[in-house]
Amino acid sequence: MPSDNFLSTTVPAHAAVRLLAMAGDLSMGQPTDQSARSACLAGRLALLDGAGDDAAMHARLVALLRWSGCTANAAGFAALLGDDVAGRDAMLRHALPPGHPLTFTNVEPLARIHCEVAGDVAGMLGLPAEVEAGLRHVWEHYDGGGAPQQLRTPAIPTVVYYTSLAGDLEILARTHDAQTAVRMIRDWGGAKYPAALAALAAEHAEPLLAALEGPDEDSPLPAHPVALSIVADLVELKLPWLAGYSRRVAELAGRAAALAGLPPEQQQRLARAALIHGVGRTSVANTIWERAGKPGRADWEKIRLAPYWTARAGALVPELREEAALASHMYERLDGSGYFRSIEREALGLPQRLLAAAGAYAALCAPRPWRTAQPPQQVAQLLEEEGRAGRFDEAAVGFVIAAAGGEGEGGIAPVRKGLLSEREAEVLRRISLGESNKEAARVMQISPSTVRTHVESIFRKLGCSTRAAATLKGLTLGLI
């Protein structure tokens, strides 16, 4: 299992799974318990079908992680639907307007990205092979009309049918009513999932839905330790220019906390908070994050809620409740000009002040669509000015600058594993930021065909077929 570079920031697998489920819910425009409710239904449906306890647990895990690839294809859905969050919510509710642009041709590559990334996540989390297989085929249909491979039974794992049907039942019963949900599920029997399974779910729909309002009595999920950085890396696939950002903030904040004399448990809490601070960002459409110029008032209202959703998601995962609360303060400022609470210095302790300074430092050192990366010395001067102006804590800024060491993007050098050549690692870094072959070739002063050859070699060595999956594996292996 890969480990984080600086502080020990592992969590039980079930905590990472539940946090990823909530990030997926936000990405798809759903309530933060949609995946949890679907998982409950999927597990109980598997038991009703006589599948056994292990299969029921696999169905719950696939349902919890069903949306885990949706950050990776958010840009594609934004291009097709204008708003990746609201558009996918309408898609799930079967409420897209007539004449919508989605076709198998343009959805197939997005489904391929989603399934590859979701399957890789299951592998990185050390989950059972049945879960990984289910996630790699999660959009396939019984009759061969699914994506990306248009497989048919028996090539589709049965767990896919449990999770697909459970998701439909939860969403349709909540957004329409139970009677409509049952009717639609019966109609899709024999097409989206086996007709017998659809009939079984329809017969037991009332008690299945009623159980959602009671206590969670399902068996525990896997609890082995996993790297919390997996959550950060997956969330940041939503916006390629963010790749590795939370990792850099975590290292900066942890080192700055050590310099400030905070005890080890607070250093670790800061690093963990940095790794999950971006969960709420998934609730905001890509078109808002990518818009040229300063965000308008309507955009800001949505951006301001991103840290709120981080706090809300973390509050539902007991192992990360304190870290999520801390993470939600990353954009607060001492003069009250930050968000989402707009609180002032008296309510902000040293951990919150260090996190804010580390986040700003790492962001300014990295390129963004609206500006180039700033040199570390210039960033240090800017933050010192902001400290004197009363927006950042001057002492916290000093600790962060010292932690950065004045090198590169916060002085944090990636670990080279020897799996890729230096040129391949540079190509991977460039495409991980969303650059095309032509853009990478221009920066590296090589031909686009040479970049393409390197990309093919990277895919072969990392065992993947999409840029999103290569980025995720590159971050996890310390290659970028």
C-alpha positions, 0 to 999 in steps of 0.5 A, a space after each residue: 500500500 502506498 504511503 504519504 511522504 511526510 506525516 502518517 496520514 492513514 485512515 481506516 479504509 471504510 472512512 476513506 470510502 465514505 468520504 469518497 462516496 460523499 465527494 461523488 455525491 456532491 460531484 453528481 449534484 446529489 445529497 451527501 447520503 445518496 451513495 450511503 442510502 444506495 449502498 444499504 439498498 444494494 446490500 439488502 437486495 443482494 441478500 434478498 437475491 440469495 447472494 450471501 454476506 460477502 456479495 452483499 458487502 461487495 455490493 455496498 462497497 461498489 454502491 459507495 464508490 460508484 461515483 468515484 470516477 466522476 471527478 475524472 470526467 467532469 470536464 467532459 460533462 461540463 463541455 457537453 452539458 454546460 454544468 457538470 454537477 446540475 447536468 448529471 443530477 438531471 441525467 440521474 433523475 431522467 430529467 434532461 430536456 428533449 434534444 439533449 446532446 448525450 449520445 453513446 458516441 460522446 458518452 463512451 469515452 467519458 464512461 471509459 475514464 470513469 470506470 478505469 479510475 473507479 477500478 484503480 481506486 478500488 485497487 489502491 484502497 486494497 478492496 476485494 477483487 469483486 469490488 474492483 471488477 464491479 466498478 470497472 463495469 459499473 455502467 454496463 447494461 444487461 442487454 448490452 446497451 451500456 458503456 463503455 464496452 456494451 458488454 452482456 451477461 455473463 461478462 457483467 459482474 452480478 454486483 453491477 446489477 445490485 448497485 445499478 438497481 439500488 441507485 435507481 430505486 433510491 434516486 427515483 423514489 426520492 425525486 419522484 415517488 416510490 410508485 414511479 420508481 417501481 414502475 420505471 424499474 420494472 420497465 428497465 427489467 431485462 434491459 438495464 438489469 435482469 427482469 427477475 431482479 427488477 421484479 424482486 426489487 419491485 416486490 420488496 420496494 416498500 420494506 427496502 425503502 422503509 429500512 433507509 429511515 432506520 439505523 444502519 444495521 449492516 455488517 462493518 466495512 473493511 478497516 485496514 489502513 489506507 493513505 488519505 492522499 488517495 482522497 485528495 488525488 481523486 478529488 483533484 482530478 476534477 480540475 487537472 491544474 489542481 493535481 498534487 495541490 493538496 499534497 503540497 499543502 499537507 507537507 507545507 502545513 505539517 512542516 510549518 506546524 513542526 517549526 511552530 512547535 505544535 505537538 505531533 498530533 496537531 501536525 498530523 491533524 493539519 496534514 490530514 485536514 489539508 488532504 481533505 480540504 478540497 472535498 467540497 470543491 466537487 460541489 461547484 461546476 467546472 465552468 465556474 472554476 474555469 471561468 475567465 476573469 473574476 467570479 461574479 456574485 452568483 459564482 461566488 455564492 457557490 464557491 463560498 459554500 465549498 468549504 461548508 460542504 467539506 465540513 459537512 461531509 467530514 462531519 458524517 465520517 467520525 474518524 475525520 470530523 476534527 480534520 474536516 472542521 479544520 479544513 473548512 477554515 482554509 479560506 478564512 482570513 484574519 480581517 473577516 474577508 474570507 469564507 465561508 464563515 467570514 470569521 475574524 482573528 479571535 476565532 482563528 487559532 494557530 492551526 487555522 492560520 497555518 493552514 490558510 498560509 500554506 494553502 495560499 503559498 502552494 496555490 500561488 507557486 502553481 500555475 492556474 488557468 488565469 495566471 502563471 506560477 509565481 516564483 517562490 521569492 515573489 510569493 513569500 514577499 506577497 504573503 508577507 505584505 498580506 500579513 502586514 495588511 492583516 489578512 494573514 497571520 505574520 508568524 504563520 506566514 513566516 513558518 510556512 515560508 521557512 517550511 517551503 525553503 524557497 524552492 520550487 512549488 513550496 520546496 516539495 520535490 516529487 519522489 522518483 521511483 525509476 518506473 518512468 524516465 525523466 522525460 516521461 515523468 515530465 510529459 506525465 506532469 504536463 498532461 496531468 495539468 490538462 495540457 494537450 500533446 501540442 501544448 506539452 510539446 511547445 513547453 518541452 520544445 519537442 514534437 507532438 509526435 514525440 510527446 504522443 510516443 512518450 504518452 503511449 509508453 507511460 500508459 504501457 508502464 502504468 497499465 492504464 489507457 486514459 490520462 486521468 488514470 495515469 495522473 492518479 497513478 502518477 501521484 500515488 506512486 510519487 512520480 509527479 
